[in-house]
Amino acid sequence: MKYILVIDQGTTSTRTIIFNEYAEVISMAQKEISQSYPKPGWVYQDANEIWLSVLTTITEALYKKNIDPKNIDVIGITNQRETVVAWDKKTEKPLHEAIVWQSRQTQAFCNELKDSGHESMIKEKTGLIIDPYFSATKMAWLLSHIDNVETYIREKRLAFGTIDSFIIYKLTGQHMTDVSNASRTMLFNIHELKWDSTLLELFQIPIETLPEVKPSSSIFGYTKKHHFFGHEIPIGGVLGDQQAALFGHRAFIKGDIKNTYGTGCFMLMNTGQQVIHSNSGLLTTVAWQIGNQITYALEGSVFIAGSAIQWLRDGLHTIKEAKETDQHATSLESNEDVYFVPAFVGLGTPYWDSEARGAIFGLTRGTNEKHLSRAALESIAYQSYDVIEAMKKDSEIHIQSIHVDGGATNNTFLMQFQADILGLNLVKPDQQESTARGAAFIAGLTMGIYKDLQEIQDIDLPKTSFQPIMTHAQRMVHIKGWEEAVHATRQYKRPSKNGLKE
């Protein structure tokens, strides 16, 4: 039996999942990751905690099923994207907290870049818009906040990287990343497939601090012997988490589309070897590279999805477990015109309004925790509707169905409401772990466990479908209410933003 070990390092947890060659989960271990919020809108993680969670879950996954590390053929890595780590190449120690993709601390710098007229150039080269979401401004901020940074640069000890690069370095000593993660930094030219000298100069990022960029299906190095009990195991595949989910759904054909429901919500459409630049607030990104063949994607980003449910649990304490929201929602005949716009860190696609903040509309004396649960779930579906409408417009591709994955797909109310609001069939794999499975597939491809994409496509993976049952008229009433709520949210200006004292 051939085993593929996947490290799935996400925003809220790290998991190690061991698959067999039939894409079946053999063993899994998970450890939650904490976040800190030093200032409003700022989000940090401890890179050492992330690394220890990787080691812990690897050991636990092997131990659970008594798997000998020598039977692991290859390692795949998939990771939260855009989150930046700076570390010392000599000691391997992080030089600052990891700045998480959600963090908005570089908003002022982004505003300066827009005001200076750099937006069109950056979009053309990278497929991205100027936003704190991406890695480049985070790296520039770190250059101003790392103690003795000039010494680290002069001695060529400073390393920047997304989470995949940090894990690869700790496991192998090699400073590398793949094209999918590089394409999320706002420093990578997606046409030339290399770090862009103009962008490096703009952000003042020394190229020697950045990792070597390789195809997603490549050998990224071999693990140091002490990490796997004396065994040197190849890392054979790396994909950013959303690209990995697209690959895990086997969305290999142009026009295939998937939506992942996690901390945020991310929708990707395979656009083949064609770069499609969006006029509707979508991002153009690299999906993956196998050999010399590059595959691109359009992407829409919803910043707050599962996070809204976490807020109900941890902030308002209206629920004890996320699954209660399903029960709350189905117990109501309607949302009674309660709309929740969860713009805690701004709005993503298609608005890209970083100044917007969360709001709840339609509250009455009869509103209770059940209405809030339902409104939170519906907000996830509405935000995804906004994204897919932008995709239809930019791609001019007729969409009949959408692949879905992520923890929130276990919420039956959300899945049915999503199908209704989109007017599309949702296809959900019965076996979850699409993101990790995508990393397993691409790592297995590198090692010859799978000879080609067709062999991966032929693997039998059972699935469940949700069909829309809402009438068009009902759907449009719901959508109009959502659009009015978003408009009102964006119109509100915080007093401090109007020059008034907080």
C-alpha positions as CSV (number, residue, x, y, z in Angstrom):
1,M,0.0,0.0,0.0
2,K,1.3,3.5,-0.9
3,Y,0.7,6.2,1.6
4,I,0.6,10.0,1.1
5,L,0.9,12.2,4.1
6,V,-0.6,15.6,3.8
7,I,0.1,18.6,6.0
8,D,-3.0,20.8,5.9
9,Q,-2.1,24.0,7.8
10,G,-5.2,26.2,7.9
11,T,-6.2,29.5,9.6
12,T,-7.8,27.9,12.7
13,S,-6.1,24.5,12.9
14,T,-3.3,22.3,11.6
15,R,-4.1,18.7,10.4
16,T,-2.1,15.8,9.2
17,I,-4.0,13.4,7.0
18,I,-2.7,10.1,5.7
19,F,-4.3,8.9,2.5
20,N,-3.9,5.6,0.6
21,E,-3.6,5.6,-3.2
22,Y,-7.4,5.3,-3.6
23,A,-7.7,8.8,-1.9
24,E,-9.2,7.2,1.3
25,V,-8.4,8.7,4.6
26,I,-6.4,6.2,6.7
27,S,-5.5,8.4,9.7
28,M,-5.9,12.0,10.8
29,A,-4.8,14.3,13.6
30,Q,-5.8,17.9,14.3
31,K,-4.7,20.7,16.5
32,E,-6.3,24.1,16.8
33,I,-4.2,27.3,16.3
34,S,-4.7,30.4,18.3
35,Q,-5.0,33.9,17.0
36,S,-4.3,37.3,18.6
37,Y,-5.7,40.7,17.8
38,P,-3.2,43.3,19.0
39,K,-5.3,46.2,17.5
40,P,-8.7,46.4,15.8
41,G,-8.4,44.7,12.4
42,W,-5.0,43.2,13.1
43,V,-4.6,39.4,13.2
44,Y,-1.5,37.6,14.3
45,Q,-0.4,34.0,14.9
46,D,2.6,32.5,16.6
47,A,4.7,30.8,13.9
48,N,6.4,28.6,16.5
49,E,2.9,27.3,17.6
50,I,2.1,26.6,13.9
51,W,5.4,24.6,13.5
52,L,4.8,22.6,16.8
53,S,1.3,21.8,15.6
54,V,2.7,20.4,12.4
55,L,5.1,18.1,14.4
56,T,2.4,17.1,16.9
57,T,-0.1,16.1,14.3
58,I,2.4,14.2,12.1
59,T,3.4,12.1,15.1
60,E,-0.2,11.6,16.2
61,A,-1.4,10.6,12.7
62,L,1.3,8.0,12.4
63,Y,0.9,6.7,15.9
64,K,-3.0,6.3,15.7
65,K,-2.7,3.7,13.0
66,N,0.7,2.4,13.8
67,I,2.1,3.5,10.4
68,D,5.8,3.2,9.9
69,P,7.3,6.4,8.4
70,K,9.2,4.3,5.9
71,N,5.8,3.5,4.3
72,I,5.1,7.1,3.6
73,D,5.9,7.6,-0.1
74,V,5.5,11.3,-0.3
75,I,4.4,14.4,1.5
76,G,2.0,17.0,0.2
77,I,1.5,20.4,1.8
78,T,-1.5,22.7,1.6
79,N,-1.8,25.9,3.6
80,Q,-3.6,29.1,4.5
81,R,-2.4,31.6,1.9
82,E,-1.1,35.2,2.1
83,T,-0.2,34.8,5.8
84,V,3.5,35.9,6.1
85,V,6.3,34.6,8.3
86,A,9.7,36.2,8.6
87,W,12.5,34.0,10.1
88,D,16.2,33.7,10.5
89,K,17.7,31.3,8.0
90,K,20.5,30.4,10.4
91,T,18.5,29.7,13.6
92,E,15.2,29.0,11.8
93,K,13.5,31.1,14.5
94,P,10.6,33.5,13.6
95,L,11.5,37.2,13.9
96,H,8.0,38.4,14.4
97,E,4.5,37.0,14.8
98,A,3.0,35.7,11.6
99,I,0.7,38.3,10.0
100,V,-2.5,36.5,9.0
101,W,-4.2,37.0,5.7
102,Q,-7.2,38.6,7.5
103,S,-5.1,41.3,9.0
104,R,-5.8,44.9,7.8
105,Q,-2.8,46.7,9.4
106,T,-1.4,47.8,6.1
107,Q,-4.5,49.6,4.9
108,A,-2.8,53.0,4.9
109,F,0.0,51.8,2.8
110,C,-2.5,50.2,0.3
111,N,-4.3,53.6,0.1
112,E,-1.0,55.3,-0.7
113,L,-0.3,52.8,-3.5
114,K,-3.7,53.4,-5.0
115,D,-3.3,57.2,-4.7
116,S,0.1,56.9,-6.5
117,G,-1.5,55.2,-9.5
118,H,0.0,51.7,-9.1
119,E,-3.2,49.7,-9.2
120,S,-3.5,49.0,-12.9
121,M,0.2,48.0,-13.2
122,I,-0.1,45.6,-10.2
123,K,-3.3,44.1,-11.5
124,E,-1.8,43.5,-14.9
125,K,1.3,41.8,-13.6
126,T,-0.2,39.8,-10.7
127,G,-3.9,39.5,-11.3
128,L,-4.6,41.0,-7.9
129,I,-5.9,44.2,-6.6
130,I,-4.2,46.4,-4.0
131,D,-5.4,45.2,-0.6
132,P,-4.0,44.3,2.8
133,Y,-5.1,40.8,2.2
134,F,-2.0,40.0,0.1
135,S,1.5,39.3,1.3
136,A,3.6,42.1,-0.2
137,T,2.5,45.0,2.1
138,K,2.8,42.7,5.1
139,M,6.4,42.0,4.2
140,A,7.1,45.7,3.7
141,W,5.5,46.4,7.1
142,L,7.7,43.7,8.7
143,L,10.8,45.3,7.3
144,S,10.0,48.4,9.4
145,H,9.2,46.4,12.5
146,I,11.8,43.6,12.9
147,D,14.6,44.5,15.3
148,N,18.0,44.7,13.6
149,V,16.5,43.9,10.2
150,E,19.4,45.6,8.4
151,T,21.8,43.1,10.0
152,Y,19.6,40.1,8.9
153,I,19.5,41.5,5.4
154,R,23.2,42.2,5.2
155,E,24.1,38.8,6.4
156,K,21.5,37.2,4.1
157,R,19.7,35.6,7.0
158,L,16.3,37.1,6.5
159,A,13.7,34.8,5.0
160,F,10.2,35.8,4.0
161,G,7.6,33.2,3.1
162,T,4.0,32.1,3.2
163,I,3.2,29.3,5.6
164,D,4.1,26.6,3.0
165,S,7.6,28.1,2.7
166,F,8.1,28.2,6.4
167,I,7.0,24.5,6.9
168,I,9.2,23.4,3.9
169,Y,12.2,25.2,5.4
170,K,11.7,23.7,8.8
171,L,11.3,20.2,7.4
172,T,14.0,20.3,4.7
173,G,16.2,23.4,5.1
174,Q,15.1,24.4,1.5
175,H,13.6,27.9,0.9
176,M,10.9,27.2,-1.7
177,T,7.3,27.8,-2.6
178,D,5.0,26.8,-5.4
179,V,3.4,29.0,-8.1
180,S,0.0,29.0,-6.5
181,N,1.2,30.5,-3.3
182,A,3.6,32.8,-5.0
183,S,0.8,34.2,-7.1
184,R,-0.9,35.4,-3.9
185,T,1.9,37.7,-2.7
186,M,1.4,40.6,-5.1
187,L,5.1,40.2,-6.0
188,F,4.8,37.4,-8.6
189,N,4.3,38.0,-12.3
190,I,1.7,35.4,-13.3
191,H,2.6,35.8,-17.0
192,E,6.3,35.3,-16.7
193,L,6.1,33.0,-13.7
194,K,8.8,34.8,-11.7
195,W,9.3,37.4,-9.0
196,D,8.8,40.7,-10.7
197,S,11.7,43.2,-10.4
198,T,9.5,46.3,-10.7
199,L,7.2,45.1,-7.8
200,L,10.2,44.1,-5.6
201,E,11.6,47.6,-6.0
202,L,8.2,49.2,-5.3
203,F,7.8,47.2,-2.0
204,Q,11.6,47.3,-1.3
205,I,11.7,43.5,-0.8
206,P,15.2,42.1,-1.4
207,I,14.8,39.1,-3.8
208,E,17.3,37.0,-1.7
209,T,14.7,37.0,1.1
210,L,12.1,35.2,-1.1
211,P,11.8,31.5,-1.8
212,E,12.6,29.8,-5.1
213,V,9.3,29.3,-7.0
214,K,8.7,25.8,-8.4
215,P,5.8,24.0,-10.2
216,S,3.1,22.7,-7.8
217,S,4.0,19.2,-8.8
218,S,7.7,19.1,-7.9
219,I,10.2,17.8,-5.4
220,F,10.6,20.5,-2.8
221,G,13.3,18.7,-0.9
222,Y,13.6,15.7,1.5
223,T,12.8,15.8,5.2
224,K,15.6,16.0,7.7
225,K,16.1,12.5,9.2
226,H,15.2,13.5,12.8
227,H,11.7,14.6,11.7
228,F,10.7,11.2,10.5
229,F,12.6,8.8,12.7
230,G,15.6,8.6,10.4
231,H,13.7,8.6,7.1
232,E,14.1,11.2,4.4
233,I,10.7,11.6,2.7
234,P,10.2,13.7,-0.4
235,I,7.8,16.7,-0.3
236,G,6.3,16.2,-3.8
237,G,3.4,18.6,-4.0
238,V,2.4,22.1,-2.7
239,L,-0.8,24.0,-3.3
240,G,-2.4,27.0,-1.5
241,D,-5.5,25.7,0.2
242,Q,-8.1,27.1,-2.3
243,Q,-6.2,25.8,-5.3
244,A,-5.8,22.4,-3.5
245,A,-9.6,22.3,-3.0
246,L,-10.1,22.9,-6.7
247,F,-7.7,20.1,-7.5
248,G,-9.2,17.9,-4.9
249,H,-12.6,18.2,-6.6
250,R,-10.9,17.2,-9.8
251,A,-12.0,20.4,-11.4
252,F,-9.5,19.9,-14.2
253,I,-11.7,21.3,-17.1
254,K,-12.1,24.9,-18.0
255,G,-15.3,26.2,-16.4
256,D,-15.2,23.8,-13.5
257,I,-16.0,25.7,-10.3
258,K,-15.8,25.1,-6.5
259,N,-16.7,26.9,-3.4
260,T,-15.0,26.3,0.0
261,Y,-16.8,27.2,3.2
262,G,-14.3,27.7,5.9
263,T,-13.2,30.7,8.0
264,G,-13.7,32.6,4.8
265,C,-15.4,31.5,1.7
266,F,-13.5,31.1,-1.5
267,M,-14.8,30.3,-5.0
268,L,-12.5,29.4,-7.8
269,M,-13.2,28.7,-11.5
270,N,-10.7,26.9,-13.7
271,T,-10.0,29.1,-16.7
272,G,-7.5,26.7,-18.3
273,Q,-4.3,28.2,-19.8
274,Q,-6.1,31.5,-20.3
275,V,-5.5,34.5,-18.1
276,I,-8.9,36.3,-17.6
277,H,-8.6,39.7,-16.0
278,S,-11.8,40.7,-14.1
279,N,-13.8,43.8,-14.4
280,S,-16.1,42.7,-11.5
281,G,-13.8,42.5,-8.5
282,L,-12.5,39.0,-9.1
283,L,-8.9,38.0,-8.8
284,T,-6.9,36.3,-11.4
285,T,-4.6,33.7,-9.9
286,V,-2.5,30.6,-10.7
287,A,-4.4,27.4,-10.0
288,W,-1.4,25.0,-10.4
289,Q,1.5,24.1,-12.6
290,I,2.3,20.5,-13.7
291,G,5.5,20.3,-15.7
292,N,5.5,23.2,-18.1
293,Q,1.7,23.5,-18.2
294,I,0.1,26.2,-16.2
295,T,-3.5,26.4,-15.2
296,Y,-5.2,29.7,-14.2
297,A,-8.3,30.5,-12.2
298,L,-10.7,33.3,-11.4
299,E,-11.2,33.7,-7.7
300,G,-13.7,35.4,-5.5
301,S,-13.0,35.9,-1.8
302,V,-15.5,36.2,1.1
303,F,-13.5,37.2,4.2
304,I,-16.1,36.2,6.8
305,A,-18.0,33.0,6.5
306,G,-17.5,30.4,9.3
307,S,-16.0,33.2,11.3
308,A,-19.5,34.7,11.6
309,I,-20.7,31.5,13.3
310,Q,-17.6,31.5,15.6
311,W,-18.6,35.1,16.6
312,L,-22.1,33.9,17.6
313,R,-20.5,31.2,19.7
314,D,-17.5,33.0,21.2
315,G,-18.6,36.6,21.0
316,L,-22.3,36.7,21.6
317,H,-22.6,33.3,23.2
318,T,-25.9,32.7,21.5
319,I,-24.8,29.1,20.6
320,K,-22.5,26.6,22.2
321,E,-21.7,24.6,19.1
322,A,-21.8,25.6,15.4
323,K,-24.3,22.8,14.6
324,E,-26.9,24.6,16.7
325,T,-27.3,27.1,13.9
326,D,-28.9,24.5,11.6
327,Q,-31.5,23.7,14.2
328,H,-32.1,27.4,14.9
329,A,-32.6,28.2,11.2
330,T,-34.9,25.3,10.3
331,S,-37.1,26.1,13.3
332,L,-38.1,29.4,11.7
333,E,-40.5,29.8,8.7
334,S,-38.5,32.8,7.5
335,N,-35.7,35.2,8.5
336,E,-38.4,37.9,9.1
337,D,-36.3,40.3,7.1
338,V,-33.3,40.1,9.4
339,Y,-30.1,40.5,7.4
340,F,-26.6,40.2,8.7
341,V,-23.7,41.7,6.8
342,P,-20.6,40.2,8.5
343,A,-18.0,42.8,7.3
344,F,-15.8,42.5,10.4
345,V,-12.7,43.1,8.4
346,G,-14.3,44.7,5.4
347,L,-16.0,43.2,2.3
348,G,-14.3,41.1,-0.3
349,T,-15.4,40.3,-3.8
350,P,-17.0,42.1,-5.6
351,Y,-16.9,45.2,-3.3
352,W,-13.4,45.2,-1.9
353,D,-14.5,47.7,0.7
354,S,-12.0,47.6,3.5
355,E,-13.7,50.4,5.4
356,A,-17.0,48.5,5.8
357,R,-17.8,47.0,9.1
358,G,-20.4,44.4,10.2
359,A,-24.1,45.3,10.6
360,I,-27.4,43.6,11.4
361,F,-30.6,45.0,9.9
362,G,-34.3,44.4,10.6
363,L,-34.1,43.9,14.3
364,T,-37.4,43.9,16.2
365,R,-38.4,43.1,19.8
366,G,-39.3,39.6,18.5
367,T,-35.8,39.0,17.1
368,N,-33.9,36.3,19.0
369,E,-30.9,34.0,18.8
370,K,-32.6,31.8,16.2
371,H,-33.0,34.8,13.8
372,L,-29.3,35.7,14.3
373,S,-28.2,32.1,13.5
374,R,-30.3,32.0,10.4
375,A,-29.2,35.5,9.2
376,A,-25.5,34.5,9.8
377,L,-26.0,31.3,7.7
378,E,-27.9,33.2,5.0
379,S,-25.1,35.8,4.8
380,I,-22.6,33.1,3.8
381,A,-24.9,32.1,0.9
382,Y,-25.6,35.7,-0.2
383,Q,-21.9,36.6,-0.3
384,S,-21.2,33.5,-2.4
385,Y,-24.1,34.6,-4.7
386,D,-22.3,38.0,-5.2
387,V,-19.1,36.1,-6.2
388,I,-20.7,33.7,-8.7
389,E,-22.6,36.5,-10.4
390,A,-19.3,38.3,-11.0
391,M,-17.8,35.0,-12.4
392,K,-20.7,34.6,-14.8
393,K,-20.1,38.2,-16.0
394,D,-16.4,38.0,-16.5
395,S,-16.0,34.4,-17.8
396,E,-19.1,34.3,-20.0
397,I,-19.3,30.6,-19.1
398,H,-22.7,29.1,-18.4
399,I,-22.6,27.4,-15.0
400,Q,-24.8,24.4,-14.2
401,S,-23.4,23.2,-10.9
402,I,-20.8,24.0,-8.3
403,H,-18.6,21.7,-6.2
404,V,-18.7,22.5,-2.5
405,D,-16.5,21.6,0.5
406,G,-15.5,22.8,3.9
407,G,-16.9,22.4,7.4
408,A,-20.1,24.5,6.8
409,T,-21.2,22.1,4.1
410,N,-22.4,19.8,6.9
411,N,-25.1,22.5,7.6
412,T,-28.1,21.2,5.6
413,F,-30.0,24.5,5.9
414,L,-27.1,26.4,4.5
415,M,-26.5,24.0,1.6
416,Q,-30.2,24.1,0.6
417,F,-30.4,27.8,0.9
418,Q,-27.2,28.2,-1.1
419,A,-28.7,26.1,-3.9
420,D,-31.9,28.1,-3.8
421,I,-30.1,31.5,-3.9
422,L,-27.8,30.5,-6.7
423,G,-30.4,28.6,-8.6
424,L,-27.7,25.9,-9.2
425,N,-27.1,22.3,-8.2
426,L,-24.5,21.9,-5.4
427,V,-22.3,18.8,-5.5
428,K,-20.8,17.8,-2.2
429,P,-18.4,14.9,-1.8
430,D,-19.5,12.4,0.9
431,Q,-15.9,12.2,2.0
432,Q,-14.8,15.6,3.1
433,E,-11.1,16.7,3.0
434,S,-11.2,18.0,-0.5
435,T,-8.3,20.4,0.2
436,A,-6.0,17.8,1.7
437,R,-7.0,15.3,-1.0
438,G,-6.0,17.9,-3.6
439,A,-2.5,18.1,-2.1
440,A,-2.4,14.3,-2.0
441,F,-3.4,14.0,-5.6
442,I,-0.7,16.4,-6.8
443,A,2.0,14.9,-4.6
444,G,1.0,11.4,-5.8
445,L,1.3,12.7,-9.4
446,T,4.8,13.8,-8.8
447,M,5.9,10.4,-7.5
448,G,4.0,8.4,-10.2
449,I,1.4,7.0,-7.8
450,Y,-1.0,8.4,-10.4
451,K,0.2,8.4,-14.0
452,D,-2.0,11.3,-15.1
453,L,-5.1,13.4,-14.3
454,Q,-7.4,10.9,-15.9
455,E,-6.3,8.2,-13.5
456,I,-7.2,10.6,-10.7
457,Q,-10.5,11.4,-12.3
458,D,-11.4,7.7,-12.5
459,I,-11.2,7.3,-8.7
460,D,-14.7,6.6,-7.3
461,L,-15.6,9.3,-4.8
462,P,-19.3,9.2,-3.7
463,K,-21.2,12.5,-3.5
464,T,-24.5,14.2,-2.5
465,S,-26.4,16.9,-4.5
466,F,-28.6,19.7,-3.4
467,Q,-31.1,21.1,-6.1
468,P,-32.8,24.5,-5.9
469,I,-36.5,24.4,-4.9
470,M,-37.1,28.1,-4.4
471,T,-39.1,30.0,-7.1
472,H,-37.3,32.7,-9.0
473,A,-39.6,35.4,-7.5
474,Q,-38.8,34.2,-4.0
475,R,-35.1,34.2,-4.8
476,M,-35.2,37.8,-6.1
477,V,-37.0,39.1,-3.0
478,H,-34.3,37.6,-0.8
479,I,-31.5,38.9,-3.0
480,K,-33.0,42.5,-3.1
481,G,-33.1,42.5,0.7
482,W,-29.4,41.5,0.9
483,E,-28.4,44.1,-1.7
484,E,-30.1,46.8,0.3
485,A,-28.4,45.6,3.5
486,V,-25.0,45.7,1.9
487,H,-25.7,49.2,0.5
488,A,-26.7,50.5,3.9
489,T,-23.6,48.9,5.5
490,R,-21.3,50.6,3.0
491,Q,-23.0,54.0,3.5
492,Y,-22.4,54.0,7.2
493,K,-19.2,55.9,8.1
494,R,-17.7,55.5,11.5
495,P,-17.3,58.8,13.4
496,S,-13.5,58.5,13.6
497,K,-13.5,58.3,9.8
498,N,-15.4,61.6,9.5
499,G,-12.7,63.4,11.6
500,L,-14.7,63.2,14.8
501,K,-13.1,62.1,18.0
502,E,-13.7,58.4,19.0
